[in-house]
Every structure is written in C-alpha cells, then in structure tokens.
C-alpha cells in the first residue's frame, strides 16, 4: 500500500508509511467506538418511566476523498460510515484511484459485502456532482478545497420532492495555517518544526504551515537559520530513500503554485528558491517545485491570505506576541496553528486566543494522531466534527429517544 501511495501521490517513504499507519489507526479506533452507539442507554432513574437513547444509521453515504491523503482520509471516512451501519459509495480523487481501489479490495476481502461498499471512480465534476445531488444519498463525507466544499454544501441544501430527508454534510476544507515564533522560542526546535510543517509532502497538506509569524527580536536569526536548514532538503525521486522532497501532484497544481510564486515576488522578497536537479522531471515524469521562502509579507498580501497548497512559505515580522496572534487569526481559515515559546503566559494566551481547530504548542502544525489530536477546523476550514475523535461517528448516525410509561396495570402477553 505504501508503494502505491508513493507512486500515485508522490510521497516519500516516510510520509507514505505514516499515512498508512493512520489509516490502520482509523480502522481500529472507529471499530472500538461504534458498538456503544447502538446500545440502549438509559437516561436517568425516574419513577414510573423508562427513558432510553440510541442511534441508527442514516442510509447511503457518498465518500468524496482527496488526493493528498489517499489512504488515510479515504479510509477514515469510509470506515466511519461503514461501522455505523451505512452503505458506502467511495469516490476518490482522480489522481489517486489506485490506492482507494486497493483499500476497497482489502475491506471486501475482510468481509464487507460488495453491495454495501462500492467503489465509484470518475471525474468529480460528473460522478461526484451526481452523487451529491442524488436524492438517495443521505450523507456526504467530503475532504478537499473550499470551492468544491461550498458547492457541495449548496447542492446538498436543495431538497427535491422525492427526497425524504435533509442530507448530512461532513465537510472538511482548507487552511492557511500559521506558526508563531516568539522571542523565547527554542530555535533548534522551531526551525525543524517549521521546515517540516511547511515543506513536508511538498506543502500539500491542509494542515501545512504557509505562514510563519516571528516576533521582531527573533526574526533575523530565525529566518537565516530556516533558510539554511531548508537548503539541506534533498529534492529527488521518492523511490530513492535519501529523498526528503518529491514532486507536486500534477501539472495543473504546478501551474497554480507557480502563479502564487510570481505574486510573492511582487509582494515580498524571495529569500530561497531551491534548484531542481537536472533531468529529474524527465526521469520521473513528474512535476517539481522546490521550496520557496518569501520575507517581508504582511497580513494583507495575497500569499498571506489565500491557500496555495504547495511549498511556498510567507515569513511575517510583527512587533510582539499580541500582534502575532492578531495576524495569525486574520484569515478566513481556522484549521491548524502552532506556537513556539518558552514563556508560560504566552502559551496560555495562545490557548485562549489563537482560534484554530487544532493548536500545537512547541511542535509543528502537521501530523495529527487518531485519538490524540482529533482533526478538523471551523470558519472556512470545515463544518464537520473532528476526524479521529470521540464524536466523529455521531455525524453518520441519527439519534433516537424512547420513553416508556412503566406504571402499567398488569400485562397482557396473550393478546
């Protein structure tokens, strides 16, 4: 499975291995969390009354998964729908159909009926659109871009006469994530954390750091060290174990990332643009864009506001920690964020005021673990509950309550 992730998605071995481990964690975690949902839970102890609550499946679930985590996210959404008793249509991104098909084959081999779990490949604009609008689909589990997510939400809100329910949409979208570096930060840790968060999997994670906000007194030294550390990343074929940094997903993505790089050159100062090894693209048949670091970026600049989904990092200088929080919060996305600080009062303030779904203190902004860091944001980052968390499965079921008057006058078992 790791090999297919590497081939299709362009992940290094380390990234692919971590993702497959996450897919396994989703299977184990949701399998353990599901059974109690369908047990009758008594609510209180009231004389003459028996009150109970339980859950029931919603129906057909359309899983529309992204290419950047073709194993973990696709598997997580699929098994969440499956263990809660729903039938599932798996529609993966066009770039990574192979890994989704392999996942379905594994589930079929494990005993999942083929008429309950079905694999549906095809263009999102045709197949995905039809699934979202089909009156038989009760749940839509989507992870992807803001534009597609908002279109799904709008389409799901249209209720035809032959549809007997309101569709449930679990929608996880993008991010414009920031890492704050204050004057007390351990720069040895911060440099490596920002580098991995910004350039791991070529910056193609919704949790990736695309803004690093640095308090003035730490700015110059941190930037210098970050640039030199990033230079050491080995750009190459992901099949080579020495490679740190691989290709972007496809030519369309490369074109869009390059457009933002040109914008960045106008808005700030290009501090680093790594060269691509000669002949690498021809050898691998893939599209490469090296890590790019821009300094002098302010909160109003385009590359500080719009999701780029590539290896482009905006470096922003602020006067103090309060301004850093203000700048960090100044986007429509509210997914992940991180703070490097050894000052307890700053960490406490970040807990209260850094408004993101997943906040990390003294570590990078990527790499959420199932059951430990339930993942998901708000604002324009999503409307679903947190994947890998205790309440995620509640999105796939309907609650029911039953009240029985137990002050009856005898029994009538023979009637």
ChimeraX attribute file (.defattr): number of C-alpha atoms within 10 A of each C-alpha:
attribute: neighborCount
match mode: 1-to-1
recipient: residues
	/A:1	15
	/A:2	19
	/A:3	17
	/A:4	18
	/A:5	26
	/A:6	21
	/A:7	17
	/A:8	17
	/A:9	24
	/A:10	26
	/A:11	31
	/A:12	28
	/A:13	20
	/A:14	16
	/A:15	18
	/A:16	25
	/A:17	16
	/A:18	14
	/A:19	23
	/A:20	20
	/A:21	15
	/A:22	23
	/A:23	23
	/A:24	15
	/A:25	19
	/A:26	26
	/A:27	19
	/A:28	13
	/A:29	19
	/A:30	25
	/A:31	15
	/A:32	11
	/A:33	17
	/A:34	18
	/A:35	11
	/A:36	11
	/A:37	17
	/A:38	16
	/A:39	12
	/A:40	15
	/A:41	14
	/A:42	14
	/A:43	13
	/A:44	10
	/A:45	9
	/A:46	8
	/A:47	9
	/A:48	10
	/A:49	13
	/A:50	16
	/A:51	16
	/A:52	16
	/A:53	16
	/A:54	17
	/A:55	19
	/A:56	16
	/A:57	21
	/A:58	22
	/A:59	19
	/A:60	22
	/A:61	29
	/A:62	27
	/A:63	29
	/A:64	25
	/A:65	28
	/A:66	21
	/A:67	23
	/A:68	26
	/A:69	25
	/A:70	27
	/A:71	31
	/A:72	25
	/A:73	23
	/A:74	27
	/A:75	27
	/A:76	24
	/A:77	30
	/A:78	28
	/A:79	23
	/A:80	27
	/A:81	30
	/A:82	22
	/A:83	19
	/A:84	25
	/A:85	19
	/A:86	23
	/A:87	25
	/A:88	26
	/A:89	23
	/A:90	26
	/A:91	26
	/A:92	27
	/A:93	22
	/A:94	14
	/A:95	15
	/A:96	23
	/A:97	20
	/A:98	19
	/A:99	26
	/A:100	27
	/A:101	19
	/A:102	15
	/A:103	22
	/A:104	20
	/A:105	17
	/A:106	12
	/A:107	17
	/A:108	15
	/A:109	11
	/A:110	9
	/A:111	9
	/A:112	15
	/A:113	12
	/A:114	15
	/A:115	9
	/A:116	14
	/A:117	23
	/A:118	19
	/A:119	18
	/A:120	19
	/A:121	19
	/A:122	13
	/A:123	13
	/A:124	16
	/A:125	9
	/A:126	9
	/A:127	13
	/A:128	22
	/A:129	15
	/A:130	12
	/A:131	20
	/A:132	26
	/A:133	18
	/A:134	16
	/A:135	20
	/A:136	16
	/A:137	24
	/A:138	24
	/A:139	26
	/A:140	27
	/A:141	25
	/A:142	27
	/A:143	27
	/A:144	20
	/A:145	20
	/A:146	19
	/A:147	11
	/A:148	17
	/A:149	23
	/A:150	15
	/A:151	13
	/A:152	20
	/A:153	19
	/A:154	10
	/A:155	15
	/A:156	21
	/A:157	14
	/A:158	13
	/A:159	15
	/A:160	12
	/A:161	7
	/A:162	8
	/A:163	14
	/A:164	11
	/A:165	13
	/A:166	15
	/A:167	23
	/A:168	20
	/A:169	23
	/A:170	24
	/A:171	25
	/A:172	27
	/A:173	27
	/A:174	31
	/A:175	33
	/A:176	29
	/A:177	29
	/A:178	37
	/A:179	33
	/A:180	27
	/A:181	28
	/A:182	26
	/A:183	18
	/A:184	14
	/A:185	19
	/A:186	14
	/A:187	19
	/A:188	11
	/A:189	13
	/A:190	23
	/A:191	24
	/A:192	17
	/A:193	21
	/A:194	29
	/A:195	20
	/A:196	21
	/A:197	26
	/A:198	35
	/A:199	26
	/A:200	23
	/A:201	26
	/A:202	28
	/A:203	24
	/A:204	21
	/A:205	20
	/A:206	27
	/A:207	27
	/A:208	33
	/A:209	33
	/A:210	31
	/A:211	28
	/A:212	26
	/A:213	27
	/A:214	26
	/A:215	22
	/A:216	16
	/A:217	15
	/A:218	17
	/A:219	19
	/A:220	13
	/A:221	10
	/A:222	18
	/A:223	19
	/A:224	12
	/A:225	16
	/A:226	21
	/A:227	18
	/A:228	12
	/A:229	13
	/A:230	22
	/A:231	15
	/A:232	10
	/A:233	17
	/A:234	15
	/A:235	23
	/A:236	21
	/A:237	23
	/A:238	21
	/A:239	16
	/A:240	11
	/A:241	11
	/A:242	14
	/A:243	17
	/A:244	23
	/A:245	25
	/A:246	27
	/A:247	26
	/A:248	26
	/A:249	23
	/A:250	15
	/A:251	13
	/A:252	10
	/A:253	17
	/A:254	17
	/A:255	13
	/A:256	13
	/A:257	20
	/A:258	15
	/A:259	12
	/A:260	18
	/A:261	23
	/A:262	11
	/A:263	14
	/A:264	25
	/A:265	13
	/A:266	11
	/A:267	19
	/A:268	19
	/A:269	15
	/A:270	17
	/A:271	16
	/A:272	19
	/A:273	18
	/A:274	17
	/A:275	12
	/A:276	15
	/A:277	12
	/A:278	8
	/A:279	9
	/A:280	16
	/A:281	15
	/A:282	9
	/A:283	9
	/A:284	15
	/A:285	12
	/A:286	16
	/A:287	19
	/A:288	23
	/A:289	23
	/A:290	22
	/A:291	25
	/A:292	21
	/A:293	26
	/A:294	23
	/A:295	20
	/A:296	15
	/A:297	22
	/A:298	19
	/A:299	19
	/A:300	12
	/A:301	16
	/A:302	15
	/A:303	24
	/A:304	27
	/A:305	20
	/A:306	16
	/A:307	20
	/A:308	25
	/A:309	26
	/A:310	30
	/A:311	25
	/A:312	29
	/A:313	29
	/A:314	27
	/A:315	24
	/A:316	25
	/A:317	23
	/A:318	21
	/A:319	13
	/A:320	14
	/A:321	21
	/A:322	15
	/A:323	15
	/A:324	25
	/A:325	21
	/A:326	15
	/A:327	22
	/A:328	27
	/A:329	20
	/A:330	16
	/A:331	19
	/A:332	15
	/A:333	25
	/A:334	27
	/A:335	29
	/A:336	31
	/A:337	31
	/A:338	28
	/A:339	28
	/A:340	27
	/A:341	21
	/A:342	15
	/A:343	12
	/A:344	9
	/A:345	10
	/A:346	17
	/A:347	18
	/A:348	12
	/A:349	13
	/A:350	21
	/A:351	15
	/A:352	9
	/A:353	14
	/A:354	24
	/A:355	22
	/A:356	24
	/A:357	19
	/A:358	22
	/A:359	20
	/A:360	20
	/A:361	18
	/A:362	20
	/A:363	19
	/A:364	29
	/A:365	26
	/A:366	23
	/A:367	18
	/A:368	19
	/A:369	17
	/A:370	23
	/A:371	15
	/A:372	9
	/A:373	16
	/A:374	19
	/A:375	23
	/A:376	27
	/A:377	25
	/A:378	22
	/A:379	17
	/A:380	22
	/A:381	27
	/A:382	27
	/A:383	17
	/A:384	21
	/A:385	21
	/A:386	22
	/A:387	25
	/A:388	26
	/A:389	20
	/A:390	16
	/A:391	12
	/A:392	19
	/A:393	22
	/A:394	17
	/A:395	20
	/A:396	28
	/A:397	21
	/A:398	12
	/A:399	13
	/A:400	11
	/A:401	13
	/A:402	12
	/A:403	12
	/A:404	11
	/A:405	10
	/A:406	10
	/A:407	10
	/A:408	8
	/A:409	6
	/A:410	6
	/A:411	7
	/A:412	6
	/A:413	5
	/A:414	4
	/A:415	4
